[in-house]
């Protein structure tokens, strides 16, 4: 019985690898709120972005203002939520992490510079109730728009 030729096998493997690299997209949330970050006096970069959960606070973008109005909204992942939904959001984010990474979870609040502090305070209080105590505020470096 003749042996099967495997000379074209590496070509096929590399072609499949190239195909999946080109067609795969990393999931990224769509910003539904307009956020102009406030200027910071001190900036620290996130060590591991895969352990960060983002909460965006701001007024809806132009094409969503007819539906949602111009008042500040809280965006969790790809939808608008209320302060009461933050507990479920944090629980879901923790469940998606490995057991060892859960205590390293960081919540990054991206709030527009014109948002009332009452909304931000409500979000912080709810995060405290969820025991999500590692919080960072997104800001821009001075002089950068």
N, C-alpha and C positions, 0 to 999 in steps of 0.2 A: 504494500500500500504506500503510495507516495506521500511525503510530508507536505503539510500545508504551508504555503509561503506566507511569512509574516513581515515581509519587507515593506509593505504599504501601511502596516498598522500604526507606526509613529505619525505618518502623515494624517491619517484619519483622526487620531487622538488630538493632534494639534489643531486640526480644522474644527473639531467639536469644541475644544477649549476656546479657540478664537471666537466661534459663534456665540457661545454663552457669555463671554466677556463683553462682546459688542451689544448683545440684546438685553442684558440684565441691567436694571436700574435700581439704585439705592432709594428706598422710600424716604421722602422728605415731605414734611407737612407744608401745606399751602397757607401762607399768611392771609388771614381774613380780616385782620385789624391792621390799621396803619400805625406803625410804631417809630417815632423819632426818639432815639435814646437820649437821655440827659447826659451832659458832660460829666466825666468822672475826675476826681482829684487823685485817685489811686486805682490802678487797674491790675487785676490778677487773672491769669488765664486758667481756664478749666483744665485740670490734669487729664481726666478721662471723660470725653464727651459722650461715650456710650453709657455712662452712668448718670447722665443729666436728663432731667425731665423739664420741659419748657412750658411755662404759663405766659401767654401773651395777653396784655391788657391795653386796650386802646379803642378808638372809634372804628367802626367797620370801614373797609376800603370803599371807594366811590361806587363801584357797581353793586355793592350789597347794601348801600345806605337806604335805597328805596324800600327794601324789605325789612331791614333791622333798625333803621333810624341812625342818628348820629351820636347817641349816648355811648359812653364807654362800655365795652363788652369784654368778657373773659373768654379767651380761646384756649381750649384744651385739645391737643391734637388737631383734628380738622373740623371741629365744630364749636359753636358757641355754647357755653354752659353757664351755670350759676355757681355761686360760692358753695352751695350745698353739694354740688357734683364733684368738688375737689377731692373729697374723701374716697369716692369710688375710683377716681382717676389715679390717685396715689396708690391705692391698693392694687389696681391693675398693673401699674408700672413696677411695683415691687414684685408682684407675682411673675412678671416677665424676666426678672433678674435671677441670677443664681443666688443660693443661700449666702455665700460669702460676700457678694457684692451689695447686698441689701443695706448694710449699715453705711456703705460708702455713697449711697444715692444722694445726689444734689438736685435741688429744685432751683431752676434759674427763672427768675421773674423778669420778663421783658415788658416794661411798662412805658407807655408814651410819656414824654416829659410834661404834657399838659393834663394828664389824668389826675383826678382828685385823689388825694391820699386816703380817703375813706375806703375806696375800693381796694387799694393795696393793703390797707390795714385789715380789712375783712379777710382777704386772701391769706395774709400772714397768720391771723388768728385760727383760721381753719387748718392751715398747715401745722400749726402748733398742736391742735387737737388730734391730728393724724400722726403725730410724732415724727413729722418730716422737719427736722430742726436744722438741717444743713441747707441754707438758702443763700443764693448769690443773686445780685441784681445786675442785669446787663446794662452796660453803659458804653459810651464812646470815649475815645481818648481826646483830650483837649486839642482843638484845632482841626479835628477831622469831622467832616460832614457826612 
